[in-house]
Structures are given as structure tokens and as C-alpha cells.
Amino acid sequence: MKSIRRRLILWLLPGFAVLWLAGGTTVFFLFRASEFARIDTRMEDLERSVSLMMAAEAAKENPGLGQGPKRRRVRLPEFDEPGSGYYYAIFTEAGELVQQSPSLDGRSLPAAEPGVGASNVRLKDGEDVRLRATPLNDGTRRGVGRARAGAQMQSGTAVVAISLEEAQQSLAGLVIGMVVTGGIGAAACALLIGLALRDGLKPLRVLGSEVAQIAPQSLSTRFSTGGLPREIGPVVGLLNQLLDRFEEGFHRERQFSADLAHELRTPLAESRSLIEMGLRYPDEINEHQQREILLASGRMERIVDAMLQLARCEATKVESDEVIGLRQLVETCWKPCGAVAGERGIHLQIDLTPDGSVRGSADLWSLLVRNLLSNTAVYAPERTTVFVSRNNDALLQIANQAPDLRQEDIERMFDRFWRADRVRSGDEHSGLGLSIARACAEAMGLSLTASLHESEGLRLLSFYIRA
């Protein structure tokens, strides 16, 4: 089973790692650029010092140019210390090495072109330095303040360099610090994320424990939506709606079981009583008693058949697209009801065009319409008319007078085994006809509803089949 906590951690930790890596990379390159900028600034001082130093030496070799700056004031002591990390070298225009700082300790700097800018190079002994070249004649003229104008000085190139060892150590320290702090931060993030998720998922654990306590005997329980996180509130609302449907379904099933027991109890008791009497007094059993047993068995058979029909319809989802003529369908379904309707003086008035049709399963449409017409033939008042029509809203409408029905009866008449009180003790009908009719409609993706309304002083019960 997948864990929400694990999935969130596996998403969040890599996300934080990517952010940390991007931020660390940015800091690293910014710090590296800052170090190189500091070194470049220091190299400008070195260039100025070398230029002044060479100007002083030129003045010393040519006394006529003036005293010039004193060497002790312009020569940096780092140039004379081996391994100090500060170097310079003087090259002629032909690239010949003329002079270099004692700090190089026998090593040499490569010649470079002036004006190219600073670059990083590696010396033969493996030391990384940052160097830059500057024209020596221009710097010499700038450095000799008291020299005569237009004096001719020796031209060449001065190359200055600074060791990158200190900068590399700083960058390495920065990387090590970032790795260490990143590892500590990852562990801290994992811990904080785990604690946050544990606290955030607590309402789900509480909800799960409440769901586990729900039983058929406690379906009236509802979950409280107060104080819940906004993300869980809709789920709890849906669970409450589900409990409403469960409670209604369990109540309906319990009522169905009670009604079924009630319906079967009477014919079973009658059959048992008559059979016991026949066994006790076999010579006294007559044809009337035998017929009573047969009628009781027929009632039980009709109930069982109706229950099987209802179960099949409720479990069926039909994709059939047959074209069915409505008028012919109604006339065919009315024929089995003709005898009962004739005895009670019920007439059928069909207001349907001959070419009117519907689509669906012919068997389910036949069962649906036959149950509705049978219901009207039995329960409509005597010597009245049953109206069958069609309008834009309903595929089929069947209406009959119902002076004794009440509005609350409309809400229950599709329940299984429901019958009006005045016919509750009838033997011919099980009270499943309308339930079967609605199940047939739903199996075809249709709806079957009923309404009670007044029309021309008559109270009419109308059944509507709608798409």
C-alpha cells in the first residue's frame, strides 16, 4: 500500500535538494567572482608598483632624467620572498625574459599579450596563478613624475601574477561548508517534513478511526465537519452523504425483509393448516380445500416470480437500441388486463400517433408498460378511463383517476410490497409491480416518476416515463 507521507517526502526532499544545489551553485560562483575581482584589484597595485620600480631603475641608470622615486618606496617586499605568491617578470618586445622577481625561486612566468586581460594559468610546478600583462613603456612614463617630457625609455612588457592557492582554499572551504550544511539541512528537512506531515495527516487518522467504528447498528452516526482542514471537509461531507444512502438502503432492506415475511407468512400458514388437516383427516378433505392450497401456492409463486423479475431488472444495464412502436406496444400490453378491466368497467383511451416510437429493449419496455397498465386496471375507480398519451417532456404518460390517494402515497408507491390500505389484503397482486416498472426504466437509462394533480375537478394519478 502506498504511503502519502512517503510520497510527499520523496517529492519534497529532492525539491529542496535541487533548490539548495541551485542556491549553493549561485553562491559559489558569486564568491569565486568576488575573489577574482579582489585579486584583479590587487594586481593593479602590483602593476603600478612594477612600473614605478622600473621607472626608478631607469632614472638611476640615466642620472640626467632626475632622481625619480626611491626604490625602497616602490618595491614590494613580497617580490623578494620565495613562495609569497606575488610575482612579476619583465619581457622585451621580442618576448625575451629580462628580469623576474626573486619570489619565483627559479620558476618562470609565461609571456602574455598586453590588453588581453587577466587569465588563470598553471606553472610548471603545478601552482595556479592569475596573471596579467601591461606595456612597460607606458607605465614607466606614468611613473616618472620628474622626468623630462619626451624622454625615450626602454619599451617592453611587465607580467604580474598572484597565486590562487589562497582563493582555492577559500573556495574549497566554501564547498565543504555547503556540503556539510546541506547534509545537516537535508536531515533537518526530513525530520521537519515528517513531523509536519504527521501533524497534518492527524485528521485523516482520526477520521479513519471513526470510520472503523461505523456498524450497521450505528448508521445514524455522522461525522462532524467542524474544525477540519479545508482539504478534508469535502471528503467528510461525501462520507456523510454516503452514510445517508447506506442508512436509507439498510432501512429499505429491513422493511423489504419484513414485508416479504409478511407476504409469505399468510399463504404459508394457510397451506400448512390445510395440509395438516388433510393429513389428520384424509377422508374429509374436499375440492374446496384443495383449491385453497392451490391458491396459496399460486400466491407464493407469484411473489417469488415478481422478486426474480425485480432482481433481474435491478441488475441489468441494457444498451439495446431497438425501435419500438408505442401505440402497438400499449395495445399489446393492455390485452392481458382486458378481462379485469372489463369486469370493472375500465376503458383505455390512447392518444398516440401510429408512427410514434421509442428506443430501447422491447422486453423491458413491454414489462414496464404492462406493469403500469395492470396497476391502473386494478386500482383505478370502476367505470373510469385510463389515458395514455405522449408529450415533449415525457416519452409516455399514463393517467387514471385516484380519489383516495394522498400526496404522501406518491413518495412510497414505488417501494417494494407497498399497496394502498384498501387493497392491502388482496391476493392477486404482490405490491412489486411498480418497483419492477421503475427498475425496468432505470435499466434502460430512463426515469419513472408519478404525480398527483387536479384536472377538471378530478384527482389524477399520472406516471411519466422520461429519458
C-alpha positions in Angstrom: 0.0 0.0 0.0 1.4 3.4 -1.0 2.0 5.9 1.8 1.0 9.5 1.4 3.7 10.5 3.8 6.4 8.6 1.9 5.3 10.0 -1.4 5.3 13.6 -0.1 8.8 13.2 1.5 10.1 11.7 -1.8 8.8 14.7 -3.6 9.8 17.4 -1.2 13.3 16.3 -0.3 14.5 16.2 -3.9 12.8 19.5 -4.5 14.7 21.0 -1.5 17.9 19.4 -2.7 17.5 21.0 -6.2 16.8 24.4 -4.6 19.8 24.0 -2.3 22.1 22.9 -5.1 20.9 25.9 -7.3 21.4 28.3 -4.5 24.8 26.8 -3.5 26.0 27.0 -7.1 25.0 30.6 -7.3 26.8 31.4 -4.1 29.9 29.5 -5.2 30.2 31.4 -8.5 29.4 34.8 -6.9 32.1 34.1 -4.2 34.5 33.0 -6.9 33.8 36.1 -9.0 34.4 38.2 -5.8 37.7 36.5 -5.2 38.9 37.1 -8.7 37.8 40.7 -8.5 39.8 41.1 -5.3 42.8 39.5 -7.0 42.4 41.7 -10.1 42.4 44.8 -7.9 45.5 43.7 -6.1 47.1 43.0 -9.5 46.6 46.7 -10.4 48.6 47.6 -7.4 51.3 45.2 -8.4 51.4 46.7 -11.9 51.7 50.2 -10.5 54.5 49.0 -8.2 56.4 47.3 -11.0 56.0 50.4 -13.2 57.3 52.7 -10.5 60.1 50.3 -9.7 61.2 50.1 -13.4 61.0 53.9 -13.7 63.2 54.3 -10.6 65.8 51.9 -12.1 65.7 53.8 -15.4 66.3 57.1 -13.6 69.1 55.5 -11.7 70.8 54.3 -14.9 70.2 57.7 -16.6 71.0 60.4 -14.0 70.1 63.1 -16.4 66.4 62.2 -16.1 66.3 63.1 -12.4 66.4 61.2 -9.2 62.9 59.5 -9.6 61.1 57.7 -6.9 63.3 55.8 -4.4 63.4 52.0 -4.8 62.6 51.4 -1.1 59.3 53.2 -1.5 58.1 51.3 -4.6 59.4 47.7 -4.4 57.1 45.4 -2.5 58.9 43.0 -0.1 56.7 40.1 -1.2 58.6 40.2 -4.6 61.7 39.1 -2.7 60.2 36.3 -0.6 60.1 32.9 -2.2 56.7 31.3 -2.2 55.0 34.6 -1.2 52.5 34.2 -4.1 53.3 37.6 -5.6 55.4 37.5 -8.9 56.5 39.7 -11.8 58.5 39.2 -14.9 59.9 41.7 -17.5 59.9 40.8 -21.2 61.2 42.6 -24.2 59.0 43.2 -27.2 60.6 40.1 -28.8 59.4 38.1 -25.8 62.9 37.7 -24.2 62.9 37.5 -20.4 64.8 40.4 -18.9 64.1 40.3 -15.2 61.8 38.4 -12.8 61.0 38.6 -9.1 63.1 36.5 -6.6 59.8 35.2 -5.2 59.6 32.9 -8.3 62.5 30.9 -6.9 63.8 29.7 -10.2 60.5 29.3 -11.8 59.3 31.5 -14.7 56.1 33.2 -15.8 54.8 32.8 -19.3 54.9 35.8 -21.6 51.4 37.3 -22.3 50.0 39.9 -24.6 49.1 43.3 -23.0 45.5 44.3 -23.1 44.1 40.8 -23.1 43.0 40.9 -19.5 43.6 38.6 -16.6 43.8 34.8 -17.1 44.4 31.8 -15.0 47.5 29.6 -15.8 49.3 26.8 -14.2 53.0 27.0 -13.7 55.3 24.0 -14.3 55.4 23.1 -10.7 51.6 22.8 -10.6 50.9 26.1 -8.9 47.8 28.0 -10.3 48.3 31.7 -10.7 46.3 34.6 -12.1 48.4 36.9 -14.3 48.1 39.9 -16.5 50.4 41.8 -18.8 50.8 45.6 -19.2 53.0 47.6 -21.5 56.2 48.7 -19.6 56.9 51.9 -21.6 53.5 53.5 -20.9 53.7 52.6 -17.2 57.2 53.9 -17.0 56.2 57.3 -18.4 53.3 57.5 -15.9 55.6 56.6 -13.0 58.4 59.1 -13.7 57.0 62.3 -12.4 60.0 64.4 -12.7 61.3 63.0 -15.9 61.8 65.3 -18.9 58.9 65.3 -21.4 59.5 63.2 -24.5 62.3 61.1 -22.8 62.9 57.8 -24.6 62.6 54.8 -22.2 63.2 51.2 -22.9 59.9 49.6 -24.0 58.7 46.1 -23.1 56.0 44.1 -21.2 55.6 43.6 -17.5 53.7 40.4 -16.4 52.4 40.3 -12.8 50.8 37.3 -11.2 49.2 36.3 -7.9 49.0 32.8 -6.6 45.4 31.3 -6.5 46.2 29.0 -3.6 44.5 31.2 -1.0 41.5 31.7 -3.2 41.3 27.9 -4.0 41.5 27.2 -0.3 38.6 29.6 0.4 36.5 28.1 -2.4 37.2 24.6 -1.1 36.3 25.6 2.4 33.1 27.1 1.0 32.2 23.9 -0.9 32.9 21.7 2.2 30.8 24.0 4.3 28.0 23.9 1.8 28.1 20.1 1.7 28.1 19.8 5.5 25.4 22.3 6.0 23.4 20.7 3.1 23.6 17.3 4.7 22.6 18.7 8.1 19.8 20.7 6.3 18.6 17.6 4.5 18.4 15.7 7.7 16.6 18.6 9.4 14.2 19.0 6.5 13.4 15.3 6.6 12.7 15.5 10.3 10.6 18.7 10.0 8.7 17.3 7.0 8.0 14.1 8.8 6.7 16.0 11.9 4.7 18.4 9.7 3.1 15.5 7.8 2.4 13.6 11.0 0.6 16.6 12.4 -1.1 17.4 9.0 -2.3 13.9 8.5 -3.7 13.6 12.0 -7.3 14.4 11.0 -7.1 11.5 8.5 -6.1 9.1 11.2 -8.9 10.4 13.4 -11.4 10.1 10.6 -10.2 6.5 9.9 -10.7 5.5 13.5 -14.2 7.0 13.4 -15.0 5.2 10.1 -13.8 1.9 11.7 -16.4 2.3 14.4 -19.3 2.5 12.0 -21.5 -0.6 12.0 -25.0 -1.4 10.7 -26.4 -0.7 14.1 -24.8 2.8 14.1 -25.5 4.1 10.6 -27.2 7.1 12.1 -23.8 8.4 13.2 -22.5 11.4 11.2 -19.0 12.8 11.1 -18.5 16.3 12.4 -17.2 18.8 9.8 -16.3 21.5 12.4 -12.6 22.3 12.8 -11.5 20.1 9.9 -8.8 21.2 7.3 -10.3 22.6 4.2 -9.0 19.7 2.1 -10.7 17.1 4.2 -14.0 18.9 4.7 -15.4 17.9 1.3 -14.4 14.2 1.8 -16.2 14.2 5.2 -19.3 15.7 3.6 -19.3 13.0 0.9 -18.9 10.3 3.6 -21.9 11.7 5.4 -23.9 11.6 2.2 -22.7 8.0 1.7 -23.9 7.2 5.3 -27.3 8.7 4.4 -27.6 6.4 1.4 -26.4 3.4 3.5 -28.9 4.1 6.2 -31.7 4.6 3.7 -30.7 1.4 1.9 -30.4 -0.7 5.2 -33.8 0.7 6.3 -35.3 -0.2 2.9 -33.8 -3.7 3.1 -35.1 -4.3 6.6 -38.5 -3.1 5.6 -38.3 -5.3 2.5 -37.4 -8.3 4.6 -40.3 -7.6 7.0 -42.8 -7.1 4.1 -41.6 -10.3 2.4 -42.0 -12.2 5.6 -45.5 -10.7 6.0 -46.4 -11.5 2.4 -45.3 -15.1 2.5 -46.4 -15.8 6.1 -50.2 -15.8 5.2 -50.1 -18.3 2.3 -47.6 -20.5 4.0 -49.8 -20.6 7.1 -52.9 -21.3 5.1 -51.1 -24.1 3.1 -49.7 -25.7 6.3 -53.0 -25.6 8.0 -54.9 -27.2 5.1 -52.1 -29.8 4.6 -52.1 -30.7 8.3 -55.9 -31.0 8.2 -55.7 -33.3 5.2 -53.1 -35.4 6.8 -55.1 -35.7 10.0 -58.5 -36.2 8.3 -57.7 -37.6 4.9 -61.2 -38.7 4.3 -62.7 -35.2 5.0 -60.5 -33.1 2.6 -62.6 -31.7 -0.2 -62.1 -30.0 -3.5 -62.5 -26.5 -1.9 -59.7 -27.1 0.5 -57.5 -28.4 -2.4 -58.3 -25.2 -4.3 -57.3 -23.1 -1.3 -54.0 -24.9 -1.1 -53.5 -24.3 -4.8 -54.4 -20.6 -4.5 -52.0 -20.2 -1.6 -49.2 -21.9 -3.6 -50.1 -19.6 -6.6 -49.7 -16.5 -4.4 -46.3 -17.6 -3.2 -45.2 -18.5 -6.7 -46.3 -15.0 -8.0 -44.3 -13.3 -5.2 -41.2 -15.4 -6.0 -41.6 -14.7 -9.7 -42.0 -11.0 -9.1 -39.0 -10.9 -6.8 -36.9 -12.7 -9.5 -38.1 -10.2 -12.1 -37.2 -7.3 -9.9 -33.7 -8.7 -9.1 -33.0 -9.2 -12.8 -34.2 -5.7 -13.7 -32.2 -4.1 -11.0 -29.0 -5.9 -12.1 -29.5 -5.2 -15.8 -28.0 -2.3 -17.7 -29.3 -2.5 -21.3 -27.5 -1.0 -24.3 -30.2 -2.1 -26.8 -31.4 0.5 -29.4 -34.4 -1.3 -30.8 -37.2 0.9 -32.4 -40.5 0.1 -30.7 -43.9 1.4 -31.9 -45.6 3.0 -28.9 -49.2 2.5 -29.9 -48.8 -1.1 -30.8 -46.9 -1.7 -27.5 -49.7 -0.2 -25.4 -52.4 -2.2 -27.2 -50.4 -5.4 -26.8 -49.8 -4.8 -23.1 -53.4 -3.9 -22.4 -54.8 -7.2 -23.7 -53.8 -9.3 -20.6 -55.6 -6.6 -18.5 -58.7 -6.6 -20.6 -60.6 -9.2 -18.6 -60.1 -7.4 -15.3 -60.7 -4.0 -16.8 -63.9 -5.2 -18.5 -65.3 -6.5 -15.2 -64.6 -3.2 -13.5 -65.8 -1.0 -16.4 -62.3 0.5 -17.1 -61.8 1.9 -20.5 -58.5 2.7 -22.3 -58.1 5.9 -24.3 -54.9 6.0 -26.4 -53.8 9.4 -27.7 -50.7 8.3 -29.7 -49.9 8.6 -33.3 -49.5 5.3 -35.3 -45.9 6.2 -36.2 -44.8 7.3 -32.7 -41.8 5.2 -31.5 -39.2 4.9 -28.7 -35.8 3.2 -28.5 -34.6 0.6 -26.0 -35.2 -3.0 -25.1 -38.5 -4.4 -26.4 -38.7 -6.9 -23.5 -38.1 -4.2 -20.8 -40.5 -1.8 -22.4 -43.1 -4.4 -22.5 -42.6 -5.4 -18.9 -42.6 -1.7 -17.9 -45.8 -0.7 -19.7 -47.6 -4.0 -18.7 -47.0 -3.4 -15.0 -48.2 0.2 -15.2 -51.4 -0.7 -17.2 -52.1 -3.6 -14.8 -51.8 -1.3 -11.9 -54.3 1.1 -13.4 -56.7 -1.7 -14.4 -56.8 -3.0 -10.8 -56.6 0.2 -8.7 -58.4 2.8 -10.9 -62.0 3.5 -9.7 -64.7 1.4 -11.5 -66.3 2.8 -14.7 -63.4 5.3 -15.3 -61.0 5.9 -18.2 -57.3 5.3 -18.3 -55.5 7.9 -20.5 -52.3 7.1 -22.4 -50.5 9.9 -24.3 -47.2 11.4 -25.2 -45.8 15.0 -24.9 -42.5 16.7 -25.4 -41.5 16.2 -21.8 -42.4 12.5 -21.4 -41.9 9.6 -23.7 -45.1 8.1 -22.3 -47.7 9.3 -19.9 -50.3 7.0 -18.3 -53.0 8.7 -16.1 -56.1 7.5 -14.2 -58.4 8.8 -11.5 -57.2 8.3 -7.9 -59.6 10.0 -5.5 -58.4 8.1 -2.4 -54.6 8.6 -2.8 -52.7 11.2 -0.8 -49.6 13.1 -1.7 -47.5 11.2 0.8 -48.6 7.9 -1.0 -46.8 9.2 -4.2 -43.4 9.1 -2.4 -43.9 5.5 -1.3 -45.8 3.8 -4.1 -42.5 2.6 -5.8 -41.4 0.8 -2.6 -41.4 -2.9 -2.8 -44.6 -4.6 -1.3 -46.3 -1.2 -0.9 -50.0 -1.2 -1.6 -52.8 1.2 -0.7 -54.5 0.2 2.6 -57.8 -0.5 0.9 -56.3 -3.3 -1.1 -53.6 -4.5 1.3 -55.3 -7.8 1.8 -55.7 -8.5 -1.9 -54.5 -11.8 -3.2 -53.9 -11.1 -6.9 -51.1 -8.5 -6.6 -47.8 -8.7 -4.6 -47.1 -5.0 -4.4 -44.0 -5.3 -6.6 -45.4 -4.2 -9.9 -44.4 -0.5 -9.7 -41.0 -1.4 -8.3 -40.4 -3.7 -11.2 -41.6 -1.0 -13.6 -39.1 1.6 -12.2 -36.3 -1.0 -12.3 -37.0 -1.6 -16.0 -36.9 2.1 -16.7 -33.6 2.6 -14.9 -32.1 -0.4 -16.7 -32.7 1.4 -20.0 -31.3 4.7 -18.6 -34.9 6.2 -18.2 -36.7 7.5 -15.2 -40.2 6.6 -14.0 -42.0 9.2 -11.8 -45.5 9.8 -10.6 -47.5 12.9 -9.7 -51.0 13.6 -8.2 -52.8 16.6 -9.6 -56.2 18.1 -10.1 -57.7 18.4 -13.6 -61.3 19.4 -14.4 -62.4 18.6 -10.8 -60.8 15.1 -10.9 -57.8 13.9 -8.9 -55.5 12.2 -11.4 -52.5 9.9 -10.8 -50.1 10.2 -13.7 -47.0 8.1 -14.4 -44.2 9.7 -16.6 -41.5 7.8 -18.4 -38.7 10.3 -19.3 -35.4 10.0 -21.0 
